Amino acid sequence: MDRMIYLSMSGAKAMMQRQDTLANNLANVSTPGFRAELQAFRAVPVQGSGASTRVYTLETTPGFDATPGVITNTGRNLDVAVKGNSWLSVQALDGTEAYTRGGALDLTSEGALVTRSGLPVMGDGGPIQVPANSEISIAPDGTISAKNGATGKTTAVGKLKLVTPTDETPLERGADGLFRAPEGDLPADATARVQDGALEGSNVSAVETMVSMITAARQFEAQMKMLQTAEGDEKAAAQLLSMS
């Protein structure tokens, strides 16, 4: 009896965790540069005396889907779509360097180049600052030029730090949704390129994710029915024992 309870309980919990991951993916279907989280199950033995034969099933997120999203032209001079497998460097809230594919950039009133969520965009020498009242353009290699409205003179004010992870330096998603290299900050890749006036969309398929959510919900219901069956069997056994 307890084996059925362990199986159904751990299965139901894993389905709830899978629903959380799928819901997060679906919520970011319109987020530029978002990478879908992958889901997988793993078995974890129950610790304790007499429980060596019991195993929990846990939902894990082993990685992310690296498939590029669709690039859409926006015509906005501060939008960039990173090409290939390269990433844009930003400064996270904790001060560390992190990486994102979301290239919707903005300028603060102080002239700091930031992401849509307000994170400073990193250049080769640190956060990028742009002179006030300047017209900004971004070259394919990430060089940022500012055109003075009064004099018409154009000067380079910085260059986006673009990095390209490898099999030896893979990226991992953090709790803040940004990506980092476990071994430390990645070096700038001089061959990385961007497309200005465009944004890369999320690689989440809304239809596939909704189908997966429906499947997970049905599996959760099946696990709960197993728990109800176990409860009914236990009540019947208790009645039989009380009659003897």
C-alpha positions in Angstrom: 0.0 0.0 0.0 2.7 2.5 0.9 4.4 1.8 -2.4 1.4 3.1 -4.3 1.2 6.1 -2.0 4.9 6.9 -2.6 4.6 6.5 -6.4 1.4 8.6 -6.7 2.5 11.3 -4.3 5.9 11.8 -5.9 4.4 11.7 -9.4 1.8 14.3 -8.5 4.5 16.6 -7.0 6.7 16.2 -10.1 3.7 17.1 -12.3 3.1 20.3 -10.3 6.8 21.3 -10.7 6.6 20.6 -14.4 3.5 22.9 -14.6 5.5 25.7 -12.9 8.2 25.4 -15.5 5.8 25.3 -18.5 3.8 28.2 -17.1 7.0 30.3 -16.8 7.8 29.4 -20.4 4.4 30.4 -21.6 4.4 33.6 -19.7 7.6 34.6 -21.6 6.4 33.7 -25.1 6.6 37.4 -26.0 9.8 38.2 -24.1 12.6 39.1 -26.6 15.5 36.6 -26.6 13.9 34.3 -24.0 15.2 30.7 -23.9 12.7 28.0 -23.0 13.6 25.9 -19.9 13.8 22.2 -20.5 12.2 19.7 -18.1 13.3 16.2 -17.1 12.6 13.7 -14.3 15.1 12.1 -12.0 14.8 9.5 -9.3 16.0 10.3 -5.8 16.1 7.5 -3.1 14.3 8.2 0.1 16.7 8.5 3.0 15.9 6.8 6.3 15.7 3.5 8.1 13.5 1.0 6.2 13.1 3.2 3.2 15.9 2.0 1.1 13.5 0.6 -1.5 11.5 3.8 -1.8 12.3 6.4 -4.5 11.0 9.9 -5.2 10.5 11.3 -8.6 11.7 14.9 -8.9 11.3 17.4 -11.7 14.5 19.1 -12.8 15.5 21.7 -15.3 18.7 20.4 -16.9 19.2 23.3 -19.2 17.6 25.5 -21.8 16.5 25.3 -25.4 19.3 27.0 -27.4 17.3 27.3 -30.6 17.3 30.9 -31.9 14.1 32.8 -31.9 12.6 34.5 -34.9 14.3 37.9 -35.7 11.8 40.7 -36.4 12.7 44.1 -37.8 11.6 47.0 -35.6 13.4 50.0 -37.2 14.4 51.2 -33.7 18.0 52.3 -33.5 18.5 50.9 -30.0 17.2 47.4 -30.8 19.8 44.8 -31.6 19.5 41.1 -32.4 22.6 39.1 -31.6 23.5 36.7 -34.4 24.6 33.1 -34.1 25.4 31.7 -30.7 26.7 35.0 -29.2 25.3 36.8 -26.2 25.0 40.4 -25.0 26.8 41.2 -21.7 25.0 43.1 -18.9 25.6 44.0 -15.3 23.2 42.0 -13.0 21.6 43.5 -9.9 24.3 41.8 -7.8 27.0 43.5 -9.7 28.2 40.4 -11.6 28.5 40.1 -15.3 25.6 38.2 -16.9 24.4 37.4 -20.4 21.2 37.8 -22.3 19.8 37.6 -25.8 17.2 40.4 -25.1 18.5 43.3 -27.2 15.8 45.9 -26.5 18.0 48.7 -25.2 17.2 52.1 -23.8 19.0 55.3 -22.6 18.6 56.7 -19.1 18.4 60.4 -18.4 22.0 60.2 -17.3 23.1 58.7 -20.6 23.6 55.1 -19.4 22.8 52.3 -21.9 20.5 49.8 -20.2 18.2 46.9 -21.1 14.5 47.2 -21.0 14.6 45.9 -17.4 17.1 48.6 -16.4 20.3 46.6 -16.3 23.5 48.4 -17.5 24.8 47.1 -20.8 28.5 46.2 -20.6 31.1 47.3 -23.1 34.7 46.2 -23.3 35.6 48.7 -20.6 32.6 48.5 -18.4 29.0 50.0 -18.5 28.4 52.1 -21.6 27.7 55.8 -21.2 26.4 57.9 -24.1 26.6 61.8 -24.4 23.3 63.6 -23.8 21.3 64.8 -26.8 23.0 62.4 -29.2 21.7 60.3 -32.0 22.8 56.7 -31.4 23.7 54.1 -34.0 25.0 50.5 -33.5 27.3 48.9 -36.1 27.2 45.2 -36.9 30.3 44.6 -34.7 28.7 46.2 -31.7 30.4 49.6 -32.0 28.2 52.4 -30.7 28.4 55.8 -32.3 26.9 59.0 -31.1 26.1 61.9 -33.5 26.0 65.3 -31.9 22.9 67.1 -32.9 24.5 70.6 -32.8 27.8 69.9 -34.6 26.8 66.8 -36.6 30.0 65.1 -35.6 29.9 61.4 -35.0 32.2 59.7 -32.5 32.5 56.2 -31.2 31.5 56.0 -27.5 31.9 52.3 -26.8 31.4 48.8 -28.1 29.0 46.1 -26.9 30.7 43.3 -25.2 29.5 40.2 -27.1 30.6 36.8 -25.9 30.2 33.3 -27.5 30.0 30.3 -25.1 31.6 27.0 -26.1 31.2 23.4 -25.0 34.0 24.0 -22.5 32.4 27.2 -21.2 28.6 26.6 -21.3 26.1 29.1 -19.8 23.7 28.3 -17.0 20.4 30.1 -16.2 20.3 31.9 -12.9 17.3 32.5 -10.6 17.1 36.0 -12.0 16.6 34.7 -15.6 20.0 35.8 -16.7 22.8 33.5 -17.9 26.3 33.1 -16.5 29.4 31.0 -17.1 30.2 28.8 -14.0 34.0 29.3 -14.7 33.8 33.1 -14.6 33.3 36.0 -17.0 33.7 35.1 -20.7 36.1 37.1 -22.9 34.7 39.4 -25.7 34.4 37.7 -29.1 35.6 40.1 -31.8 33.9 38.0 -34.5 30.4 38.2 -32.9 27.9 40.3 -34.8 24.5 42.0 -34.2 21.7 43.2 -36.4 20.6 46.7 -35.6 16.9 47.8 -35.8 15.8 44.2 -35.0 14.9 42.0 -32.1 15.1 38.2 -31.6 11.8 36.8 -30.3 11.3 34.1 -27.7 11.9 30.5 -28.8 8.9 29.3 -26.8 6.1 27.7 -28.9 2.8 28.7 -27.3 0.9 25.8 -28.9 3.4 23.1 -27.9 3.7 24.5 -24.4 -0.1 24.6 -23.9 -0.4 21.0 -25.1 2.4 20.0 -22.6 0.5 21.8 -19.8 -2.7 19.9 -20.7 -0.8 16.6 -20.7 0.8 17.4 -17.3 -2.6 18.3 -15.9 -4.0 15.0 -17.0 -1.1 13.1 -15.5 -1.6 15.0 -12.3 -5.2 13.9 -12.2 -4.2 10.3 -12.8 -1.8 10.4 -9.8 -4.5 11.9 -7.6 -6.9 9.1 -8.6 -4.2 6.6 -7.5 -4.1 8.3 -4.1 -7.8 8.1 -3.8 -7.7 4.4 -4.8 -5.1 3.8 -2.1 -7.2 5.6 0.5 -10.3 3.5 -0.5 -8.3 0.2 -0.3 -6.9 1.2 3.1 -10.5 1.9 4.4 -11.7 -1.4 3.1 -8.8 -3.2 4.7 -9.5 -1.5 8.0 -13.2 -2.6 7.9 -12.2 -6.2 7.2 -9.8 -6.2 10.1 -12.3 -4.7 12.5 -14.8 -7.4 11.6 -12.4 -10.2 12.3 
